[in-house]
Amino acid sequence: MRKNKKKPNRVGKVFGVIFSILLVAATMYLLFNLVKLNVLPTKLLFLVTVVFVLLDLIFILLLCFATRGAVSKTICIIFTIAIALGSCMGGYYISKTGSLLSNMTTVSSNSKTTVSVVVKKSSDMKKKNDLAGHSVGVLQNIGTVGSKKVLKDLSKSGIEMNQTPYESMTDMLAAFYNGEVDSIIINESSRDQITDIEEYAEFDNNTRVVYQTSYEVENTDKANAVSNITTTPFNVLISGSDTRGGFDENGRSDVIMVATVNPKTGTILLTSIPRDFYVETACDAADGCQQGALDKITHTGIHGTNTTKRTVEKLLGIEINYTFKVGFDTVTDIVDAIGGIDVNVEPGYECSNFLHAPGLSVHAGVNHLNGEQALGYARERYAYSEGDRQRTKNQQQVLMGIVNKVTSPAIVTNYASIMDSMANTFSTTMSNDEITSLIKYQLNKNPKWKIEQSMVDGTGDTQMCAELGNAAYVMVPDESTVTKASNKINAVMQGKSADDVE
């Protein structure tokens, strides 16, 4: 009889040891990822470590020594499993966060540019070899590196084409549609420039790509880091890139904002610049970017984020410390992953004819938008009498809607999917250490951030655009609004409120 009583005890102890090992392993996994992420202040990290170590000790004692009955042992095992699973899940979420931060702060040394040989859909040319002996239109002063790259690649395959140079995009397109040339070479990032021209709005539908190649250019975007990101004010350029070939490809800057952050006063000023703002370009690339030429600011992104940064610095007379690039088309994935966002539409701005989101209708008051709807809402300008001004306001609403949802408790229920959707969406020149320092600062000091908004303004007009080589719709700056925006930024940098600037 005594042997029969000892046997269950031995089994219970074996289970106790096994579950104790699992508990310790899960806790170590959680704490390892927490230390690796390095976002908790030292005191809080110490407290969390002590709490988990004590929990482990308590349950190890209960599992191996204190509980003897089957019921009490079972209950203890259930609680142990729950804590172990919670630790594993927490460690996994923290690991996903660390991967996201690593991806965001690992800025590629090169950016991709994709160039295509395009023919009409009615053309008999369907594959690369069919191009031999035919005529091709090329731009004389814009994107010359890409054109040469395509023609060189074709020549290596024994395919020679008869080149006809054109001074502007519109001249080349007119020649193409008139039959003067059989094909044209375009930079893929120029597609939306083409379809923005009313006469060529159906360009994507009535043409096709016969040959395409990509090449890399050096990414010269570097941080101008501040000495201490938790005490020193800094400026961040937020650039929403409009690309079709992937996040690493240069494309138009469809969203342009400067976030001025003063951690001492807890103030963030968002200064928006309409994409059609007519500015003097400050180039950072030799591939057809014309230094000092006048163009829409959106076109600067085609030559890389650093060209946009330098142009904004010149426009506002400020120094930008960091850049934050957003793949704006991937906003759909983020918004869907967080379960949609809410935007508040003011009376008089109801709309039911969105060009980029057919079927979308917004009413006065709070509207809940999914990913496609949020992107369409952020890109729309034709439905509003204010055009690009209202689009800029909508973009601010969408970005703030994402921030509000991501910082709410609801994020926990779909955290892994959100991290995955954001993995290839953001890129910043801010270092991992600087981001974790800001998170530590937030957890330690818990500042109540005040968000202020500003926007430069101007007058609609038709002017020559360097990137197109032709006239197009632009917003000619109202210099008083540019000066005011610059003064607001300087005020926040100096510890004052932007609202105090007249």
N, C-alpha and C positions, 0 to 999 in steps of 0.2 A: 504493500500500500504506500509506503514512503517513497519508493522509486517512482510510482505513478504521479505523486505530487511534485517531485523534483523536475520531472520532464517538462511540464508546462512552464515552470519557472525558467528553465534553461532556454526554451523557445522564446519566451517573453524577453529575456535578456538579449538574445540574438537579434530579435526584431528591434529592440531598443538601441542596440549598437548600430545596426544598419541605418535606422532613421536618424540617429544622431549624426552619423557621417554625412548623410544627405543634407541635413539641416546646416551643418557647418560649411559644406561645399557651396550650398546656395548662398549663404551669407557672405562667404569669401568672394563669390562671383559678383554679388551686388556691391560690396565695399571696394573691390578692385576697380570696377567700372566707375564708381563714384569718385575715387581718388584720381583715376586717369582723366576724367572729365574736368576736374579741378575748378568747379564752379561754386562750391560751398565755402563760406568763410571758415577759417581754422577752428573757431570755437564750435560752430554748428557741426562741422565734420567730426570733431572729437565727440560731441554729444551723441550724434547718430551712431558712431562706432561703439560707444559705451552701451547704448540702448540695445543694439543688436547682439553684442557679446553677452550681455546679461540675459537677454532672452534665450540665447543658445544654451547658456549654462543652466538656466532654470529648467528648460525642457530636456536637456541631457540628464540632469539629476532625476527628473520625473520619469523619464523613459527607462533609465538603467537601474534606478535604486528605489524611488519612492512608491511608484504605482505597482501593485501586485495583482489586483483583481483584473479579470478580463475586460470588464466594462470600463474601469478607470484607465486601463492601458490603451484600450481602443479609442477612447475620447482623446487621450494625450497624443496618440498617433495621428488622429484626424487634425488636431490643431497644429501639430508639427508639419504635416503635409501642406496645410494651408499657408503657414509662414514660409516654408521652403518655396512653394509655388509663387507666392507674392514676391519673395526675394529674387527669384529667377526672372519673373516678369519685369520687376523694377530694374534689374541689371540689364535686361534686354533693351528696355526703353532707353536707359541711360547710354547704352552702347550705340543705339541708333542715333541718339542726339549727338554723341561724339563723332560719329561718321559724317553726319550732316555738317557739323562745324568744320571738320577736316576738309570736306569737299568744297565748302564755301570759301575757305581761306587759302585753298590751293589753286592759285590763279595760273592758268596755262601760260607757258612761255611763248606760245604761238597761237594765232587766230587763223581760222580757215576761211578761204575765199573760194567760192564755187562759180565757175564760168561755163556758159553753154553756147552751143551753136543751135540756133532756132530757125525752123522753117515753117511755112504755112501748112495747115493741116491738109490742104488739097495737094501739097507737093508730092512728087513721086519718090523723093529722097526719104528713106526710112531707116537706113543704117549708115554707119560711119563711112564705109567705102563709097557710098552713093554721092558723097560730097565732092569727090575728086573732079577737078576741072570746072566746078561751078563758082559763081561769084559770091562774095561775102562782104557785108558791110561791117566796118569797125569804127570805133570812136577815135578821133585823132588825138585828143588831149585828156580823155577820161578813161580810167581803167586800162591803160595801155599794157601794164604788166600781164594782166589776165588774158588779153587778146593775143599777145605774143606767146604766152604759155600754150594756149589752145592750138594755135597755128604751128608751133614747134612740135607739139605732140603728134599732130596729124601728119606733119612732114616726115617724122620718124617712121610712120607707117606707110610712107610712099604716097600720101594724099596731099596734093598741092591745090590751093584755092586762089582765085583771083580777087585781091583785096581792093575795096573802094573805101577810102577814109571819109568820115563826116565830122563836122565841127560840133554838132549837137545831137542829143538823143532824138529829138523830134525830127530833125533832118534825116537821120538814119531810118527812123520808123516810116516816115513818108516815102522814102525811096524803096523800102522793103515792100510796103503795101502797093506801091505803084508798079512793082515788077522790075525796078532798076537793078536790084540785086536779088539773088535767089535765097539768101540766108543772111542772118546777122549774128554777131557775137554780143552777148549781154552778160553782165554780172548778175547772178541770181538775186542779190540783195537789191537790184534795181527794179525788180518786177512790179512792186507796189508803186514805184514812181511812175512806171509806164501806165498801169491801170488807173492811177489817179487822174490821168489826162483823159477827159471825157471821150475824145475821139478814139482812144485805144482801150476803153474800159473792158472790152471782151478779148483782150490780148491772150490771156491764159486759155480761153476756149477755142480760139481759131488758130493756134500755133502748137507746135510740139518740139521737143528737144530731140535732136538726132545724135549729138555728141556732147559729153559733159566731162569736165575735169576739175580737180581742186588743187589748190596749193596753199602753203602756209606762209604767213607773214609774222614777223616778230611782234609780240605784244609788249609795248613799252610802258604800259600803265603800272606805275609804282606808287606806293604810299608815301605821303609826306607826313610821317607819324608825329604826333604830339608827344611831349615828354611823359605825361601821365594822363591817361584817357579818363580817369575818374575825377580829375580835378581841373583839367585844362579844356576850355571850349574848343570845338572842332567843327569843320564842315564836311559833309558827305554828299557826293553827287550820286543821286539815284537815277539810273538810266534804264528805262524799259526797252529792251532790244526787240525789234521786230524782225525775226529771222524765220526762214523756212528750212534751212539745212542743218539745224541743230544749234544748241546753246553756244557752242564754241565758234560759231560763224559770225563775222561782222555783219551788222544790219542797221537799218535806220533806227535812230533813237526816238521812239514814239512817245515815251514818257520821260520828261526831264524835270527833275526836282533837286533842289539843294536843301538838305536837312542840316540845320545849324543846331548843334547840341551844346548846351551849357550845363554840365553835371552839377556845378555848384549851386545854381539857381533852380535846377530842375525844369529847365525850359527847352522845348524843341520847337523850332520854327521851320515850317515847310514852305519853301519858295518855289512856285511852279513857273515853268517857262513853256508857253505854247509851242508845239512842234513846228508850226509854220513861221515862227519868229524869224525875222530877216536880220541876219547878223553877219559880222565880219569873221570869216573862218580863221582860226589859229591852227594850222596844220601840224600833224605829227607823222604824216606818212608821205612818201614820195609817189605813190601810185595814183597820180592824177589829182590829188588834193591841191587846190590852188590857194596858196598862202595869201591872206588878206582879201580874198574874193568875197562877194556878198552872196549869201545863200540861205535857204531855210536851215534852221539849226538841226532839224531831224536828219538832214543828209550827212552831218558830221560823223554819225555813228557808223557809216559805211567804211570809214577809214580808221575805225577803232575807238574804244571808249576814251583813250587819252586825248584824241582830237576833240571829242565833245567836252571833256574836262577843261582843256586849255581854252576852248572857245567860250565856255561859261565863265571861267576866271577872267578872261578879257572883257566880257560883256558887263559883269557885275563889279569888277575891280576887287575881287576877293581871292583868297588862297583856299584851294580845296585840299583837304588832308587825305581823304579816302574816297574810293568809288565803290558803289554797290550796284552791280548789274543784275537786272531781272529779266529772265526770258518770259516776256509778257504773254505769249501764247500758252505757256504752261500754267498760267494762272487758273485755267479751267480745271486742271487736275487738283490744284490746291483747294480751290473753292468747293469742289465736289467732295474731296477728302474730309473737309471740316463740316460737311453737311449744309453748305450754302452760306450766304451772308445776307445781312439786312442793310438796305440803303434807304435813306429818307429823302423822298422827292418833294421839293417845295411846290406849293400851288402855282399853276401856270407852266410847270415843266413836265406835265403828263405827256406821254409819247406812246404811239402804237406803230410807228413805221421805222424801226431800226434797220439800217442797211446791213450791218454786220451780224444781226441776230433776228432773222425773219420770224415773225410770230411773237416776239417779245413785246409786251405791253406793260408800261409802268404807270401807276396812278399816284395821285398826291398822297403823301404819307409814307409809312414804312412798307417797303417791298422786299420780299424774300427772293433772292436770285440764286440759280444754280451756276455751275462753271461757265457754260456757253453763254448764258444770259449776262453774267457779270463781265465777261470779256466783251460782248457786244455793247453793253452799257458803257464800258470804259473807252471803247473805240469810236463811238458815234459822235459825229459833228454835224452832218448834213440835216439832221432832224431838228436842229436848234437854230434860232435866229442868231445866237451868239457864236455859233460854230465852234471854233477851236477853244474859245474861252470856257464854254460849258463842258466840252470834253475834258479839259484839264481839271475842272471841278469834279466831274464824274470819276476820273482816275483817282483823285484824292479820296473820294468816298469809298471806292472799291478797296484801295490799299488800307484805309482805316478800318473798313469792315472786316478784312482778313485779320488785321492786328487784334481787333476786339474779340474775334472768335477764337483765335489761336491762344490768347491770354486768358480765356474763360475756362472754368472747370470742365466744360463739355469736351475739351480736347482729349482728355484721358481715354475716352471710350474708343477712339479711333486713332490713337497716337502713332502706331507703327505705319499705318497707311499714309498719314500726314507726313511723316518723316520721309517715306519713300517718294511721295509726290514732290517734295521740296528738294530732293537730292540733286537734281540737275537743273534747278530753277534759279539759284542765286550764286553769285560769285562776288567776293569782296577783297579789296587790298588790305583790309583790316586783318591783323594777325589773330591767330587762335587765342593767344595770351591776352590780347586786348579785349576780345569778345568775352572771355571768361572773367576778366577783371570787371567788366561792366555788369555781368550777371552777379558776381560777388557783391559789387557795390549796391545793386538793387536789393539783394537779399539782406544785406547788412544794414543799410541805411533806409531802405524802403522809401525813396523820395516820391513825392506826389507830382508826377510830371504834368506840366502845363503845355499843351500843344497849341501853337499859334500858326496862322496860315497867311500867306502872301502870294501875289501873282503879278507878274509884269503884264502890261497891256499894250495895245497898239491899234492900228487902223488897217483894214483889209485893202489890198492893192494887187496889181499884177506887175511883177518886176522880173528882171533877168536873174536866173538861178545858175550858179557856176556848175553845179553837178549835172544839171539837165542841158546846159548850154542853150537854154531858151527861157522865155518868159513863162511864169506860172504864178498861181495865187500865193501871196505871202501876207504876213502881218508886219507892217512897218512899225517899229518900236515907238511908243510914246516915251521919250527919254525921261520925262518926269517920273513915270512909274518905275523905270529902271533905277533911277537915282534913289527913289523911295525904298525899293526892294533892297538895294545895297546898304542904305542907312539902317534898315530894320535888321539885316544880318549883323552889321557892326554893333548895333545896340545890344543884341542878344549875346554876342561875343564878349561885350564889356560888362555883362551882368545886369543889363536893363531889360525892359519888356519891349517887344516889337510894337505892341499896341500904343506905346507912348510916342512913337514917331509920327509926326504930322506929314 
